[in-house]
């Protein structure tokens, strides 16, 4: 019984980490991209840098690097380059690993 509990705990903690990093990063990215017209470049840059940190924390180096470059591009006023880098990062993020839900998990 204790082994099952430990295994389930491990899966839950992995899922929590995924939500705190990957899902948060994707939601923030979507929020910034859909509302960039009302945000200042400094706002966008700050959020992109934070997203980069979240990606790096989860071990996704390439999306993290692309977000960092996008943050720099928006700071320099290079809107087109920012959009291109941001789009590339989103594509790479979509390729990231996702924890698999066990369908036969039973919780008493």
N, CA, C and O atoms as CSV, one atom per row, in Angstrom:
chain,resi,resn,atom,element,x,y,z
A,1,UNK,N,N,0.822,-1.199,0.000
A,1,UNK,CA,C,0.000,0.000,0.000
A,1,UNK,C,C,0.865,1.262,0.000
A,1,UNK,O,O,0.587,2.221,-0.721
A,2,UNK,N,N,1.903,1.244,0.810
A,2,UNK,CA,C,2.785,2.407,0.919
A,2,UNK,C,C,3.509,2.691,-0.399
A,2,UNK,O,O,3.744,3.847,-0.750
A,3,UNK,N,N,3.856,1.630,-1.119
A,3,UNK,CA,C,4.549,1.806,-2.402
A,3,UNK,C,C,3.616,2.495,-3.402
A,3,UNK,O,O,4.051,3.393,-4.123
A,4,UNK,N,N,2.365,2.097,-3.457
A,4,UNK,CA,C,1.393,2.726,-4.358
A,4,UNK,C,C,1.214,4.196,-4.017
A,4,UNK,O,O,1.127,5.046,-4.904
A,5,UNK,N,N,1.161,4.484,-2.734
A,5,UNK,CA,C,0.999,5.872,-2.277
A,5,UNK,C,C,2.191,6.713,-2.705
A,5,UNK,O,O,2.029,7.839,-3.175
A,6,UNK,N,N,3.391,6.163,-2.540
A,6,UNK,CA,C,4.604,6.897,-2.930
A,6,UNK,C,C,4.638,7.130,-4.437
A,6,UNK,O,O,4.998,8.212,-4.899
A,7,UNK,N,N,4.259,6.107,-5.196
A,7,UNK,CA,C,4.234,6.255,-6.652
A,7,UNK,C,C,3.223,7.308,-7.079
A,7,UNK,O,O,3.517,8.145,-7.933
A,8,UNK,N,N,2.047,7.271,-6.497
A,8,UNK,CA,C,1.021,8.251,-6.834
A,8,UNK,C,C,1.459,9.653,-6.424
A,8,UNK,O,O,1.236,10.617,-7.157
A,9,UNK,N,N,2.085,9.766,-5.252
A,9,UNK,CA,C,2.603,11.062,-4.780
A,9,UNK,C,C,3.611,11.611,-5.782
A,9,UNK,O,O,3.581,12.794,-6.120
A,10,UNK,N,N,4.496,10.750,-6.252
A,10,UNK,CA,C,5.509,11.171,-7.220
A,10,UNK,C,C,4.856,11.681,-8.505
A,10,UNK,O,O,5.277,12.700,-9.054
A,11,UNK,N,N,3.846,10.987,-8.977
A,11,UNK,CA,C,3.144,11.405,-10.187
A,11,UNK,C,C,2.439,12.749,-9.982
A,11,UNK,O,O,2.458,13.611,-10.860
A,12,UNK,N,N,1.822,12.912,-8.819
A,12,UNK,CA,C,1.114,14.162,-8.531
A,12,UNK,C,C,2.097,15.323,-8.454
A,12,UNK,O,O,1.829,16.400,-8.987
A,13,UNK,N,N,3.227,15.113,-7.800
A,13,UNK,CA,C,4.231,16.178,-7.700
A,13,UNK,C,C,4.797,16.533,-9.068
A,13,UNK,O,O,5.078,17.701,-9.339
A,14,UNK,N,N,4.966,15.539,-9.929
A,14,UNK,CA,C,5.439,15.801,-11.292
A,14,UNK,C,C,4.404,16.634,-12.055
A,14,UNK,O,O,4.755,17.559,-12.788
A,15,UNK,N,N,3.148,16.298,-11.876
A,15,UNK,CA,C,2.067,17.044,-12.537
A,15,UNK,C,C,2.006,18.485,-12.024
A,15,UNK,O,O,1.795,19.416,-12.801
A,16,UNK,N,N,2.188,18.661,-10.727
A,16,UNK,CA,C,2.183,20.011,-10.139
A,16,UNK,C,C,3.319,20.839,-10.718
A,16,UNK,O,O,3.133,22.009,-11.052
A,17,UNK,N,N,4.492,20.236,-10.837
A,17,UNK,CA,C,5.636,20.959,-11.410
A,17,UNK,C,C,5.350,21.346,-12.857
A,17,UNK,O,O,5.689,22.447,-13.290
A,18,UNK,N,N,4.732,20.447,-13.593
A,18,UNK,CA,C,4.381,20.708,-14.987
A,18,UNK,C,C,3.424,21.896,-15.088
A,18,UNK,O,O,3.592,22.763,-15.945
A,19,UNK,N,N,2.423,21.930,-14.209
A,19,UNK,CA,C,1.451,23.023,-14.210
A,19,UNK,C,C,2.139,24.335,-13.845
A,19,UNK,O,O,1.862,25.371,-14.450
A,20,UNK,N,N,3.046,24.294,-12.845
A,20,UNK,CA,C,3.731,25.507,-12.388
A,20,UNK,C,C,4.685,26.068,-13.434
A,20,UNK,O,O,4.978,27.264,-13.424
A,21,UNK,N,N,5.169,25.227,-14.330
A,21,UNK,CA,C,6.141,25.699,-15.313
A,21,UNK,C,C,5.528,25.768,-16.714
A,21,UNK,O,O,5.297,26.857,-17.238
A,22,UNK,N,N,5.269,24.623,-17.311
A,22,UNK,CA,C,4.831,24.570,-18.712
A,22,UNK,C,C,3.479,25.240,-18.954
A,22,UNK,O,O,3.347,26.089,-19.835
A,23,UNK,N,N,2.498,24.860,-18.179
A,23,UNK,CA,C,1.167,25.421,-18.411
A,23,UNK,C,C,1.166,26.915,-18.115
A,23,UNK,O,O,0.565,27.695,-18.854
A,24,UNK,N,N,1.829,27.314,-17.046
A,24,UNK,CA,C,1.925,28.740,-16.713
A,24,UNK,C,C,2.614,29.499,-17.845
A,24,UNK,O,O,2.152,30.570,-18.240
A,25,UNK,N,N,3.701,28.962,-18.367
A,25,UNK,CA,C,4.432,29.622,-19.456
A,25,UNK,C,C,3.552,29.779,-20.690
A,25,UNK,O,O,3.519,30.847,-21.300
A,26,UNK,N,N,2.835,28.708,-21.060
A,26,UNK,CA,C,1.979,28.784,-22.247
A,26,UNK,C,C,0.850,29.791,-22.068
A,26,UNK,O,O,0.532,30.542,-22.989
A,27,UNK,N,N,0.249,29.805,-20.888
A,27,UNK,CA,C,-0.849,30.743,-20.628
A,27,UNK,C,C,-0.364,32.189,-20.670
A,27,UNK,O,O,-1.020,33.057,-21.247
A,28,UNK,N,N,0.790,32.441,-20.053
A,28,UNK,CA,C,1.352,33.798,-20.070
A,28,UNK,C,C,1.702,34.222,-21.495
A,28,UNK,O,O,1.451,35.361,-21.888
A,29,UNK,N,N,2.272,33.318,-22.250
A,29,UNK,CA,C,2.643,33.611,-23.633
A,29,UNK,C,C,1.397,33.965,-24.447
A,29,UNK,O,O,1.391,34.949,-25.186
A,30,UNK,N,N,0.362,33.172,-24.310
A,30,UNK,CA,C,-0.876,33.441,-25.028
A,30,UNK,C,C,-1.471,34.786,-24.615
A,30,UNK,O,O,-1.938,35.553,-25.458
A,31,UNK,N,N,-1.450,35.061,-23.331
A,31,UNK,CA,C,-1.982,36.323,-22.819
A,31,UNK,C,C,-1.229,37.522,-23.382
A,31,UNK,O,O,-1.840,38.514,-23.778
A,32,UNK,N,N,0.091,37.431,-23.418
A,32,UNK,CA,C,0.912,38.523,-23.943
A,32,UNK,C,C,0.706,38.678,-25.446
A,32,UNK,O,O,0.568,39.795,-25.946
A,33,UNK,N,N,0.685,37.569,-26.158
A,33,UNK,CA,C,0.554,37.643,-27.616
A,33,UNK,C,C,-0.803,38.181,-28.039
A,33,UNK,O,O,-0.895,38.913,-29.025
A,34,UNK,N,N,-1.846,37.836,-27.320
A,34,UNK,CA,C,-3.182,38.301,-27.710
A,34,UNK,C,C,-3.466,39.727,-27.254
A,34,UNK,O,O,-4.390,40.367,-27.757
A,35,UNK,N,N,-2.681,40.225,-26.309
A,35,UNK,CA,C,-2.924,41.568,-25.779
A,35,UNK,C,C,-1.734,42.504,-25.960
A,35,UNK,O,O,-1.642,43.527,-25.281
A,36,UNK,N,N,-0.830,42.164,-26.865
A,36,UNK,CA,C,0.396,42.967,-27.000
A,36,UNK,C,C,0.128,44.398,-27.456
A,36,UNK,O,O,0.946,45.286,-27.215
A,37,UNK,N,N,-1.001,44.629,-28.108
A,37,UNK,CA,C,-1.327,45.978,-28.580
A,37,UNK,C,C,-1.536,46.951,-27.420
A,37,UNK,O,O,-1.307,48.151,-27.575
A,38,UNK,N,N,-1.958,46.459,-26.286
A,38,UNK,CA,C,-2.217,47.345,-25.137
A,38,UNK,C,C,-1.073,47.337,-24.129
A,38,UNK,O,O,-1.088,48.101,-23.164
A,39,UNK,N,N,-0.078,46.473,-24.352
A,39,UNK,CA,C,1.053,46.386,-23.433
A,39,UNK,C,C,2.230,47.214,-23.935
A,39,UNK,O,O,2.437,47.361,-25.140
A,40,UNK,N,N,2.980,47.741,-23.008
A,40,UNK,CA,C,4.215,48.451,-23.342
A,40,UNK,C,C,5.295,47.421,-23.693
A,40,UNK,O,O,5.256,46.291,-23.206
A,41,UNK,N,N,6.250,47.807,-24.532
A,41,UNK,CA,C,7.342,46.879,-24.839
A,41,UNK,C,C,8.061,46.369,-23.588
A,41,UNK,O,O,8.486,45.214,-23.544
A,42,UNK,N,N,8.195,47.218,-22.583
A,42,UNK,CA,C,8.856,46.781,-21.342
A,42,UNK,C,C,8.037,45.701,-20.635
A,42,UNK,O,O,8.604,44.794,-20.024
A,43,UNK,N,N,6.698,45.792,-20.715
A,43,UNK,CA,C,5.837,44.759,-20.121
A,43,UNK,C,C,6.049,43.427,-20.827
A,43,UNK,O,O,6.228,42.389,-20.191
A,44,UNK,N,N,6.025,43.480,-22.151
A,44,UNK,CA,C,6.188,42.270,-22.954
A,44,UNK,C,C,7.552,41.648,-22.696
A,44,UNK,O,O,7.657,40.435,-22.518
A,45,UNK,N,N,8.589,42.466,-22.674
A,45,UNK,CA,C,9.937,41.981,-22.440
A,45,UNK,C,C,10.055,41.306,-21.071
A,45,UNK,O,O,10.659,40.241,-20.946
A,46,UNK,N,N,9.481,41.927,-20.061
A,46,UNK,CA,C,9.534,41.374,-18.699
A,46,UNK,C,C,8.845,40.008,-18.629
A,46,UNK,O,O,9.373,39.072,-18.028
A,47,UNK,N,N,7.682,39.901,-19.237
A,47,UNK,CA,C,6.944,38.639,-19.209
A,47,UNK,C,C,7.674,37.569,-20.022
A,47,UNK,O,O,7.729,36.410,-19.611
A,48,UNK,N,N,8.229,37.949,-21.165
A,48,UNK,CA,C,8.984,36.991,-21.982
A,48,UNK,C,C,10.196,36.453,-21.222
A,48,UNK,O,O,10.517,35.269,-21.313
A,49,UNK,N,N,10.855,37.316,-20.486
A,49,UNK,CA,C,11.997,36.870,-19.686
A,49,UNK,C,C,11.549,35.892,-18.604
A,49,UNK,O,O,12.234,34.907,-18.328
A,50,UNK,N,N,10.402,36.166,-17.996
A,50,UNK,CA,C,9.873,35.267,-16.973
A,50,UNK,C,C,9.492,33.912,-17.589
A,50,UNK,O,O,9.761,32.862,-17.006
A,51,UNK,N,N,8.870,33.946,-18.763
A,51,UNK,CA,C,8.512,32.710,-19.461
A,51,UNK,C,C,9.771,31.910,-19.772
A,51,UNK,O,O,9.787,30.687,-19.636
A,52,UNK,N,N,10.819,32.601,-20.186
A,52,UNK,CA,C,12.094,31.954,-20.465
A,52,UNK,C,C,12.619,31.226,-19.224
A,52,UNK,O,O,13.146,30.118,-19.320
A,53,UNK,N,N,12.469,31.854,-18.075
A,53,UNK,CA,C,12.905,31.244,-16.811
A,53,UNK,C,C,12.094,29.986,-16.515
A,53,UNK,O,O,12.647,28.972,-16.089
A,54,UNK,N,N,10.787,30.052,-16.740
A,54,UNK,CA,C,9.924,28.885,-16.498
A,54,UNK,C,C,10.312,27.719,-17.410
A,54,UNK,O,O,10.376,26.571,-16.971
A,55,UNK,N,N,10.570,28.026,-18.680
A,55,UNK,CA,C,10.961,26.981,-19.629
A,55,UNK,C,C,12.286,26.347,-19.227
A,55,UNK,O,O,12.450,25.128,-19.276
A,56,UNK,N,N,13.210,27.182,-18.835
A,56,UNK,CA,C,14.525,26.694,-18.422
A,56,UNK,C,C,14.402,25.793,-17.195
A,56,UNK,O,O,15.067,24.762,-17.102
A,57,UNK,N,N,13.548,26.190,-16.259
A,57,UNK,CA,C,13.327,25.408,-15.040
A,57,UNK,C,C,12.803,24.009,-15.358
A,57,UNK,O,O,13.123,23.050,-14.656
A,58,UNK,N,N,12.015,23.894,-16.396
A,58,UNK,CA,C,11.450,22.603,-16.787
A,58,UNK,C,C,12.423,21.812,-17.662
A,58,UNK,O,O,12.167,20.654,-17.990
A,59,UNK,N,N,13.537,22.440,-18.038
A,59,UNK,CA,C,14.546,21.744,-18.831
A,59,UNK,C,C,14.362,21.885,-20.329
A,59,UNK,O,O,14.919,21.108,-21.104
A,60,UNK,N,N,13.588,22.868,-20.737
A,60,UNK,CA,C,13.341,23.113,-22.161
A,60,UNK,C,C,14.245,24.257,-22.621
A,60,UNK,O,O,13.828,25.414,-22.669
A,61,UNK,N,N,15.465,23.920,-22.951
A,61,UNK,CA,C,16.481,24.917,-23.276
A,61,UNK,C,C,16.198,25.744,-24.512
A,61,UNK,O,O,16.371,26.963,-24.497
A,62,UNK,N,N,15.762,25.092,-25.588
A,62,UNK,CA,C,15.554,25.814,-26.846
A,62,UNK,C,C,14.406,26.829,-26.760
A,62,UNK,O,O,14.580,27.979,-27.162
A,63,UNK,N,N,13.228,26.424,-26.240
A,63,UNK,CA,C,12.162,27.428,-26.094
A,63,UNK,C,C,12.571,28.567,-25.160
A,63,UNK,O,O,12.212,29.723,-25.385
A,64,UNK,N,N,13.321,28.234,-24.116
A,64,UNK,CA,C,13.800,29.243,-23.176
A,64,UNK,C,C,14.687,30.266,-23.876
A,64,UNK,O,O,14.546,31.472,-23.675
A,65,UNK,N,N,15.592,29.768,-24.690
A,65,UNK,CA,C,16.513,30.641,-25.427
A,65,UNK,C,C,15.753,31.530,-26.414
A,65,UNK,O,O,16.058,32.714,-26.560
A,66,UNK,N,N,14.768,30.946,-27.082
A,66,UNK,CA,C,13.977,31.715,-28.051
A,66,UNK,C,C,13.174,32.821,-27.354
A,66,UNK,O,O,13.061,33.932,-27.874
A,67,UNK,N,N,12.621,32.512,-26.180
A,67,UNK,CA,C,11.883,33.536,-25.422
A,67,UNK,C,C,12.815,34.663,-24.975
A,67,UNK,O,O,12.438,35.835,-24.990
A,68,UNK,N,N,14.021,34.298,-24.584
A,68,UNK,CA,C,15.004,35.301,-24.161
A,68,UNK,C,C,15.338,36.219,-25.335
A,68,UNK,O,O,15.426,37.437,-25.174
A,69,UNK,N,N,15.523,35.627,-26.517
A,69,UNK,CA,C,15.821,36.421,-27.706
A,69,UNK,C,C,14.627,37.300,-28.089
A,69,UNK,O,O,14.802,38.436,-28.528
A,70,UNK,N,N,13.412,36.765,-27.920
A,70,UNK,CA,C,12.198,37.539,-28.221
A,70,UNK,C,C,12.100,38.734,-27.281
A,70,UNK,O,O,11.726,39.829,-27.702
A,71,UNK,N,N,12.434,38.531,-26.017
A,71,UNK,CA,C,12.400,39.621,-25.038
A,71,UNK,C,C,13.373,40.724,-25.447
A,71,UNK,O,O,13.062,41.911,-25.347
A,72,UNK,N,N,14.545,40.318,-25.907
A,72,UNK,CA,C,15.551,41.298,-26.342
A,72,UNK,C,C,15.069,42.040,-27.597
A,72,UNK,O,O,15.239,43.253,-27.714
A,73,UNK,N,N,14.471,41.300,-28.524
A,73,UNK,CA,C,13.995,41.910,-29.766
A,73,UNK,C,C,12.911,42.954,-29.499
A,73,UNK,O,O,12.927,44.033,-30.090
A,74,UNK,N,N,11.976,42.635,-28.613
A,74,UNK,CA,C,10.907,43.588,-28.323
A,74,UNK,C,C,11.463,44.822,-27.611
A,74,UNK,O,O,10.958,45.928,-27.803
A,75,UNK,N,N,12.495,44.640,-26.795
A,75,UNK,CA,C,13.143,45.772,-26.124
A,75,UNK,C,C,13.806,46.711,-27.120
A,75,UNK,O,O,13.874,47.921,-26.906
A,76,UNK,N,N,14.295,46.132,-28.215
A,76,UNK,CA,C,14.968,46.922,-29.251
A,76,UNK,C,C,13.991,47.469,-30.289
A,76,UNK,O,O,14.398,48.141,-31.237
A,77,UNK,N,N,12.701,47.180,-30.109
A,77,UNK,CA,C,11.693,47.682,-31.033
A,77,UNK,C,C,11.575,46.887,-32.316
A,77,UNK,O,O,11.000,47.369,-33.292
A,78,UNK,N,N,12.106,45.686,-32.330
A,78,UNK,CA,C,12.060,44.835,-33.514
A,78,UNK,C,C,10.837,43.911,-33.433
A,78,UNK,O,O,10.964,42.721,-33.145
A,79,UNK,N,N,9.671,44.471,-33.687
A,79,UNK,CA,C,8.391,43.766,-33.549
A,79,UNK,C,C,8.313,42.497,-34.407
A,79,UNK,O,O,7.869,41.450,-33.936
A,80,UNK,N,N,8.745,42.599,-35.666
A,80,UNK,CA,C,8.668,41.457,-36.574
A,80,UNK,C,C,9.531,40.299,-36.087
A,80,UNK,O,O,9.105,39.144,-36.098
A,81,UNK,N,N,10.751,40.621,-35.661
A,81,UNK,CA,C,11.663,39.595,-35.149
A,81,UNK,C,C,11.092,38.976,-33.871
A,81,UNK,O,O,11.176,37.764,-33.672
A,82,UNK,N,N,10.514,39.809,-33.013
A,82,UNK,CA,C,9.899,39.324,-31.771
A,82,UNK,C,C,8.802,38.313,-32.083
A,82,UNK,O,O,8.761,37.236,-31.488
A,83,UNK,N,N,7.912,38.655,-33.014
A,83,UNK,CA,C,6.804,37.766,-33.366
A,83,UNK,C,C,7.304,36.441,-33.936
A,83,UNK,O,O,6.755,35.382,-33.633
A,84,UNK,N,N,8.348,36.508,-34.763
A,84,UNK,CA,C,8.918,35.302,-35.352
A,84,UNK,C,C,9.519,34.392,-34.273
A,84,UNK,O,O,9.278,33.185,-34.258
A,85,UNK,N,N,10.305,34.992,-33.371
A,85,UNK,CA,C,10.923,34.218,-32.296
A,85,UNK,C,C,9.886,33.639,-31.346
A,85,UNK,O,O,10.012,32.502,-30.890
A,86,UNK,N,N,8.876,34.415,-31.056
A,86,UNK,CA,C,7.813,33.976,-30.165
A,86,UNK,C,C,7.067,32.787,-30.791
A,86,UNK,O,O,6.765,31.813,-30.103
A,87,UNK,N,N,6.779,32.867,-32.062
A,87,UNK,CA,C,6.096,31.777,-32.757
A,87,UNK,C,C,6.943,30.509,-32.758
A,87,UNK,O,O,6.425,29.412,-32.549
A,88,UNK,N,N,8.241,30.659,-32.993
A,88,UNK,CA,C,9.150,29.508,-32.969
A,88,UNK,C,C,9.167,28.862,-31.591
A,88,UNK,O,O,9.157,27.637,-31.470
A,89,UNK,N,N,9.192,29.686,-30.563
A,89,UNK,CA,C,9.207,29.178,-29.197
A,89,UNK,C,C,7.941,28.391,-28.888
A,89,UNK,O,O,7.994,27.337,-28.254
A,90,UNK,N,N,6.806,28.908,-29.339
A,90,UNK,CA,C,5.528,28.217,-29.120
A,90,UNK,C,C,5.515,26.858,-29.801
A,90,UNK,O,O,5.013,25.885,-29.238
A,91,UNK,N,N,6.062,26.787,-31.006
A,91,UNK,CA,C,6.127,25.514,-31.721
A,91,UNK,C,C,7.010,24.533,-30.957
A,91,UNK,O,O,6.652,23.366,-30.797
A,92,UNK,N,N,8.141,24.996,-30.495
A,92,UNK,CA,C,9.055,24.128,-29.746
A,92,UNK,C,C,8.421,23.687,-28.437
A,92,UNK,O,O,8.601,22.545,-28.013
A,93,UNK,N,N,7.687,24.574,-27.800
A,93,UNK,CA,C,7.034,24.250,-26.543
A,93,UNK,C,C,5.985,23.167,-26.764
A,93,UNK,O,O,5.813,22.292,-25.916
A,94,UNK,N,N,5.299,23.214,-27.868
A,94,UNK,CA,C,4.303,22.201,-28.187
A,94,UNK,C,C,4.914,20.828,-28.355
A,94,UNK,O,O,4.228,19.819,-28.197
A,95,UNK,N,N,6.190,20.778,-28.670
A,95,UNK,CA,C,6.895,19.512,-28.831
A,95,UNK,C,C,7.405,18.971,-27.495
A,95,UNK,O,O,7.915,17.853,-27.419
A,96,UNK,N,N,7.258,19.780,-26.446
A,96,UNK,CA,C,7.788,19.394,-25.134
A,96,UNK,C,C,7.072,18.165,-24.590
A,96,UNK,O,O,5.938,17.859,-24.959
A,97,UNK,N,N,7.771,17.479,-23.705
A,97,UNK,CA,C,7.173,16.282,-23.108
A,97,UNK,C,C,6.015,16.670,-22.186
A,97,UNK,O,O,6.029,17.721,-21.544
A,98,UNK,N,N,5.044,15.814,-22.144
A,98,UNK,CA,C,3.880,16.036,-21.293
A,98,UNK,C,C,3.694,14.806,-20.427
A,98,UNK,O,O,3.763,13.685,-20.931
A,99,UNK,N,N,3.463,14.987,-19.152
A,99,UNK,CA,C,3.257,13.817,-18.296
A,99,UNK,C,C,2.006,13.047,-18.714
A,99,UNK,O,O,0.965,13.636,-19.006
A,100,UNK,N,N,2.124,11.755,-18.736
A,100,UNK,CA,C,1.006,10.901,-19.132
A,100,UNK,C,C,0.138,10.584,-17.914
A,100,UNK,O,O,0.646,10.240,-16.848
A,101,UNK,N,N,-1.145,10.702,-18.086
A,101,UNK,CA,C,-2.093,10.351,-17.030
A,101,UNK,C,C,-2.279,8.843,-17.046
A,101,UNK,O,O,-2.470,8.250,-18.108
A,102,UNK,N,N,-2.223,8.219,-15.868
A,102,UNK,CA,C,-2.525,6.804,-15.775
A,102,UNK,C,C,-4.036,6.669,-15.721
A,102,UNK,O,O,-4.700,7.343,-14.934
A,103,UNK,N,N,-4.572,5.803,-16.553
A,103,UNK,CA,C,-6.007,5.636,-16.604
A,103,UNK,C,C,-6.514,4.674,-15.563
A,103,UNK,O,O,-7.697,4.691,-15.222
A,104,UNK,N,N,-5.621,3.820,-15.043
A,104,UNK,CA,C,-6.075,2.831,-14.079
A,104,UNK,C,C,-5.743,3.222,-12.628
A,104,UNK,O,O,-5.813,2.384,-11.730
A,105,UNK,N,N,-5.390,4.468,-12.409
A,105,UNK,CA,C,-5.071,4.913,-11.045
A,105,UNK,C,C,-6.328,4.898,-10.186
A,105,UNK,O,O,-7.384,5.393,-10.580
A,106,UNK,N,N,-6.186,4.326,-9.024
A,106,UNK,CA,C,-7.313,4.223,-8.098
A,106,UNK,C,C,-6.949,4.924,-6.807
A,106,UNK,O,O,-5.891,4.663,-6.234
A,107,UNK,N,N,-7.805,5.801,-6.347
A,107,UNK,CA,C,-7.581,6.499,-5.092
A,107,UNK,C,C,-8.732,6.173,-4.168
A,107,UNK,O,O,-9.897,6.379,-4.509
A,108,UNK,N,N,-8.397,5.661,-2.993
A,108,UNK,CA,C,-9.453,5.290,-2.025
A,108,UNK,C,C,-9.864,6.464,-1.194
A,108,UNK,O,O,-10.735,6.337,-0.333
